[in-house]
Amino acid sequence: MQPHRAPAPSSQVSSLVVLALLGLATWSAPAQARGITGIIGFAHYDYRDPPPVIERVCKHTAKYPCSCRAGTNVSFNMISGCSDVSDAQALKNAEIACTMLCMNAERDAGGFGGGGNVLSPVRTPGKGVSLDGVGTVLPREQGGYVGFVPRTGEVLGPLAEKEKVGQWLVEQTQAPWLWFEPGKETTPWEDPRGSVAFVQAFWSKEGAPRPLGPCGFSVQQACPLEDVKLGDSVQACSNTDEEDARLIAETTCAPLRYNALRQQWRTLGVAGASESEGALAPSATVLAVGPMQFMGYIPSRVEPIGPTEDWGKLVDDLLEQTQGTSVWLSGPPAFYSPKE
């Protein structure tokens, strides 16, 4: 199957629950954090100066015009790159930041990432739910399904067989889990090998949801997702055994919550070790909640880190804990600069 770019099904996508993973853990094997903290790039409009923090912490800066794919809703058209090495490196970093931030915005546009449903067509038993590199399967009102790869922006479909779309996403992202929005139809995910696992967020007062497909062993568990409007519980299904289903349920709550929260934040910057190829995979998020007040969010943790006044040290801590290479910077840019 050859992927091709196609416009997202806007009428269907707009009806999805807002949730995405922008800030997922590394896409390939994790790189060791090396304590190299620095701004890779900050986004802003060309008629505005970059936030003062750029000038304060960057020896070299460079501006790079940044245009995302048509139809993507963003609040910037310029990236200010940062480097301690040279103007040329600052420009390269600005280009990297543009790519990362546009992919972020494109994936989030209209609710890419589905609601509270994730599934794994080829899951390895005993591994829980990491959601690393997860793609999205979306239904079209006109019929068929499309698959969206967040890192590259590639779209496959529409195809009638959603399972083929899911398999393609697994191959493209090298991750077994993917977001799945079944739409209004009731046909379950076909699982001839009996290996598919599912996770569904739900409201306990409405009872456990109907499984997305064959469910040999089911476990329901409380999960604090009320404030992100996904529910208060999760249901995990496995055809391996009950212990496997329980492991999935225990490890899925944190990434579900992280993804829902992250899409609500305004992500306008990237920090970390830009010279690493893994810089294209932010592993955590710093959120500015007030002037020089920051919180750290990790996909594998329900509770945030902080608050703290030192966002640079927080970036280092997040890189170390996730063994990642870069971190999203979210919240008002002005909050990152100390008052004069």
Disulfide bonds with the S-S distance in Angstrom:
Cys58-Cys82 2.00
Cys66-Cys98 2.11
Cys68-Cys102 2.01
Cys215-Cys237 2.21
Cys223-Cys253 2.05
